[in-house]
């Protein structure tokens, strides 16, 4: 698979994402449901800790990717839903740091919403990956 960053202007790079990702030659695409801060039994974790919620949501995303023989290096698109944009931005390095480990800056959208499925959840991370 060949992927190419598309950035007609570079402002998004300082925030850790490309404006577009051109993917060619990929034969497998994984559409991931939103990953949240839930343990293996489906119980919400870290109710008052955005950073910990991002960490566990990313752990869960990485486990999902691994089950499909992929890694964060395969992620080409993220949609991030949060109940607190300012708090998400203050802890965003917990997400971008993981992506940096794999040398990727997938296209992203960050949305502020009133609430997620369970009131304890502050952030949900949805991904598309290609291989």
C-alpha positions as CSV (number, residue, x, y, z in Angstrom):
1,X,0.0,0.0,0.0
2,X,1.2,3.5,-0.9
3,X,0.0,6.4,1.1
4,X,0.6,10.1,0.4
5,X,-0.1,13.0,2.7
6,X,-2.1,15.8,0.9
7,X,-1.7,19.2,2.5
8,X,-2.3,22.1,0.1
9,X,-1.4,24.3,3.1
10,X,0.6,23.0,6.0
11,X,-1.2,24.5,9.0
12,X,-2.7,21.1,10.1
13,X,0.7,19.5,10.6
14,X,1.2,21.5,13.8
15,X,-1.9,19.9,15.2
16,X,-0.7,16.4,14.2
17,X,-2.8,15.6,11.2
18,X,-2.8,15.7,7.4
19,X,-5.7,17.3,5.6
20,X,-5.9,14.3,3.3
21,X,-4.5,10.8,2.9
22,X,-4.2,9.4,-0.6
23,X,-4.1,5.6,-0.4
24,X,-3.2,3.5,-3.5
25,X,-2.7,-0.2,-3.9
26,X,-4.5,-1.2,-0.6
27,X,-6.6,-4.3,-0.7
28,X,-8.0,-4.4,2.8
29,X,-10.0,-1.6,4.6
30,X,-11.0,-1.8,8.2
31,X,-13.8,0.5,9.4
32,X,-13.6,0.7,13.2
33,X,-16.4,1.5,15.5
34,X,-15.7,4.3,18.0
35,X,-13.4,3.1,20.7
36,X,-13.8,4.4,24.2
37,X,-12.4,4.0,27.7
38,X,-14.0,0.6,28.5
39,X,-12.5,-2.4,30.1
40,X,-12.8,-5.9,28.7
41,X,-16.2,-6.4,30.5
42,X,-17.7,-3.3,29.0
43,X,-17.4,-1.1,32.1
44,X,-16.4,2.6,31.6
45,X,-13.1,3.5,33.1
46,X,-11.4,6.8,34.3
47,X,-14.7,8.8,34.5
48,X,-12.9,12.1,35.5
49,X,-9.6,11.7,33.6
50,X,-9.6,12.7,29.9
51,X,-5.9,11.7,29.5
52,X,-6.5,8.2,30.9
53,X,-9.7,7.9,28.7
54,X,-7.7,8.8,25.6
55,X,-5.0,6.2,26.6
56,X,-7.5,3.4,27.1
57,X,-9.4,4.3,23.9
58,X,-6.2,4.2,22.0
59,X,-5.3,0.8,23.7
60,X,-8.7,-0.5,22.6
61,X,-8.2,0.8,19.0
62,X,-4.7,-0.8,18.8
63,X,-6.2,-4.1,20.0
64,X,-8.9,-3.9,17.3
65,X,-6.3,-3.1,14.7
66,X,-4.1,-6.0,15.8
67,X,-7.0,-8.4,15.5
68,X,-7.1,-7.5,11.8
69,X,-3.3,-7.7,11.5
70,X,-2.9,-4.0,11.4
71,X,-1.3,-1.2,13.5
72,X,-1.7,2.5,13.9
73,X,0.5,2.8,10.9
74,X,-2.5,1.6,8.8
75,X,-4.9,4.3,10.1
76,X,-5.8,6.8,7.4
77,X,-8.7,8.6,9.0
78,X,-9.8,9.4,12.6
79,X,-13.1,11.0,13.8
80,X,-12.9,12.0,17.4
81,X,-15.9,12.9,19.4
82,X,-15.5,14.6,22.8
83,X,-17.7,16.2,25.4
84,X,-15.0,18.8,26.2
85,X,-13.0,20.2,23.3
86,X,-10.7,22.3,25.6
87,X,-9.9,19.3,27.8
88,X,-9.3,17.1,24.7
89,X,-6.9,19.6,23.2
90,X,-5.0,19.9,26.6
91,X,-4.4,16.1,26.4
92,X,-4.3,15.6,22.7
93,X,-0.6,14.6,22.8
94,X,-1.8,11.3,24.4
95,X,-3.3,10.6,21.0
96,X,-0.9,12.2,18.6
97,X,2.1,10.8,20.5
98,X,0.9,7.3,19.7
99,X,0.5,8.1,16.1
100,X,3.9,9.7,16.0
101,X,5.4,6.4,17.2
102,X,4.2,4.9,13.9
103,X,5.1,7.9,11.8
104,X,1.5,8.7,10.7
105,X,-0.7,11.8,10.7
106,X,-4.0,10.5,9.5
107,X,-6.8,12.9,8.3
108,X,-8.8,13.8,11.4
109,X,-12.0,15.5,12.4
110,X,-12.6,16.6,16.1
111,X,-16.2,17.1,17.1
112,X,-17.6,18.6,20.3
113,X,-20.8,16.9,21.3
114,X,-23.3,17.1,24.3
115,X,-22.6,13.5,25.5
116,X,-21.5,10.0,24.4
117,X,-23.4,6.8,24.9
118,X,-22.6,6.6,28.6
119,X,-22.3,9.8,30.7
120,X,-18.9,8.8,32.2
121,X,-17.3,8.8,28.7
122,X,-15.5,12.0,27.6
123,X,-14.0,10.9,24.3
124,X,-14.6,8.3,21.5
125,X,-12.1,7.6,18.7
126,X,-13.4,6.2,15.4
127,X,-10.9,5.0,12.7
128,X,-10.5,3.8,9.2
129,X,-7.4,1.7,8.4
130,X,-6.1,0.4,5.1
131,X,-3.5,-2.2,4.2
